[in-house]
Amino acid sequence: MKMLYEKMLLCRRFEEKAAVAYGTGKIGGFCHLYIGQEAVAAGALCMLRKTDYAIAAYREHAHAILKGIDPKYVMAELYGKVTGSSRGKGGSMHIFDMDCRFLGGHGIVGGQIPIAAGAGFSIKYRKTDDVVVCFFGEGAIHQGVFHESMNLAALWHLPVIFICENNRYGMGTSLERASSIYDLSKKALAYEMERGVVDGMDAVNVWERVSEAVDYARHTKKPTLLEARTYRFRGHSMSDPATYRTKDELNEMKSRDPISLQKELLVAQKLVDEAWFEEVDKKVKAEMEVVMRFAEESPDPDLAELHDHVLVEPEEQSQREGAKSDG
Ligand SMILES: Cc1ncc(C[n+]2csc(CCOP(=O)(O)OP(=O)(O)O)c2C)c(N)n1
């Protein structure tokens, strides 16, 4: 429980720093902040093994960090530096790290969902008991690939946990204007798949329900669709003033800030005292100083490598496969 608080705080401070760096022109391109939704990634990723896979959309800084990529490599990627997790070529929307089994960072809405099904197929084919956790927004649920992937995952028994992060808006379009149903987990019924709804502002609730789905996937190889009801406190991207929603709505949701809720829980259960929160605050601040210094001081990629690392080179692929069969 303490760990969930620390992880969420790290992601929040990371993105606050990213927002400032974006405002001063140090980060370019698109940048979508996850502030307000941290309980979903923290609750869903903390029980995974290193060998499990995670994949997400373009609002993925927290997912990448919580799947194990060092925050300094994520920030360097946002800065477009060669030390970034995608060597500065991906930017905010395309964080990737095969060693951490974080499969991206996808800008095409819903594009990651069939890839997650494919990763699930590969796990089954290789006869391991790893799982895939796939995150997407409620906007992606109306894409054809969502339904194609649900069908194959249920039909072929693929160990994938599909997590729909319903933050109520796809850019400026509310769920009510885009969906004929409110309970999105019901989409699983069409495929006779396990399903559930979780409070996406409550990291413990997410952790409990996702843990069940992960165990179920490991033991039966079957998928689950979970809907996490959450909210983003900032606009869709850095250029969105979010005028399509009221201040009252925003304030109401901010009163359920996942980090404050976790703090209240820790205090109510007398698990920590005020000194502990101060300690964590200091620790996260110190880590962020290291992260920002690393991103600022890292070099830009050399123009000569513009065409490198875009596709996996055949030698690199065979080296990976050799390393796997060696051990
Ligand atoms: C296939 C496709 N269609 C449209 C877009 C433009 N677009 C980018 S983000 C977005 C909204 C998606 O909302 P949601 O899936 O709910 O995710 P959220 O931004 O709320 O995290 C749209 C329509 C896109 N990137 N890809």
PDBQT file of the ligand as one rigid body, heavy atoms in Angstrom, charges set to zero:
ROOT
HETATM    1  C1  LIG A 401      -7.229   5.680 -35.457  1.00  0.00    +0.000 C 
HETATM    2  C2  LIG A 401      -7.166   7.071 -34.887  1.00  0.00    +0.000 A 
HETATM    3  N1  LIG A 401      -8.234   7.885 -35.011  1.00  0.00    +0.000 NA
HETATM    4  C3  LIG A 401      -8.196   9.143 -34.491  1.00  0.00    +0.000 A 
HETATM    5  C4  LIG A 401      -7.076   9.589 -33.850  1.00  0.00    +0.000 A 
HETATM    6  C5  LIG A 401      -7.064  10.984 -33.242  1.00  0.00    +0.000 C 
HETATM    7  N2  LIG A 401      -7.154  10.887 -31.783  1.00  0.00    +0.000 N 
HETATM    8  C6  LIG A 401      -6.050  10.989 -31.031  1.00  0.00    +0.000 A 
HETATM    9  S1  LIG A 401      -6.390  10.807 -29.418  1.00  0.00    +0.000 SA
HETATM   10  C7  LIG A 401      -8.020  10.562 -29.686  1.00  0.00    +0.000 A 
HETATM   11  C8  LIG A 401      -8.958  10.326 -28.521  1.00  0.00    +0.000 C 
HETATM   12  C9  LIG A 401      -8.832   8.969 -27.925  1.00  0.00    +0.000 C 
HETATM   13  O1  LIG A 401      -9.453   8.922 -26.675  1.00  0.00    +0.000 OA
HETATM   14  P1  LIG A 401      -9.284   7.721 -25.684  1.00  0.00    +0.000 P 
HETATM   15  O2  LIG A 401      -9.038   6.473 -26.449  1.00  0.00    +0.000 OA
HETATM   16  O3  LIG A 401     -10.455   7.720 -24.780  1.00  0.00    +0.000 OA
HETATM   17  O4  LIG A 401      -7.947   8.013 -24.876  1.00  0.00    +0.000 OA
HETATM   18  P2  LIG A 401      -7.558   9.217 -23.907  1.00  0.00    +0.000 P 
HETATM   19  O5  LIG A 401      -6.958  10.288 -24.767  1.00  0.00    +0.000 OA
HETATM   20  O6  LIG A 401      -8.803   9.644 -23.213  1.00  0.00    +0.000 OA
HETATM   21  O7  LIG A 401      -6.542   8.664 -22.977  1.00  0.00    +0.000 OA
HETATM   22  C10 LIG A 401      -8.294  10.650 -31.042  1.00  0.00    +0.000 A 
HETATM   23  C11 LIG A 401      -9.651  10.511 -31.615  1.00  0.00    +0.000 C 
HETATM   24  C12 LIG A 401      -5.967   8.708 -33.748  1.00  0.00    +0.000 A 
HETATM   25  N3  LIG A 401      -4.837   9.059 -33.145  1.00  0.00    +0.000 N 
HETATM   26  N4  LIG A 401      -6.049   7.451 -34.257  1.00  0.00    +0.000 NA
ENDROOT
TORSDOF 0
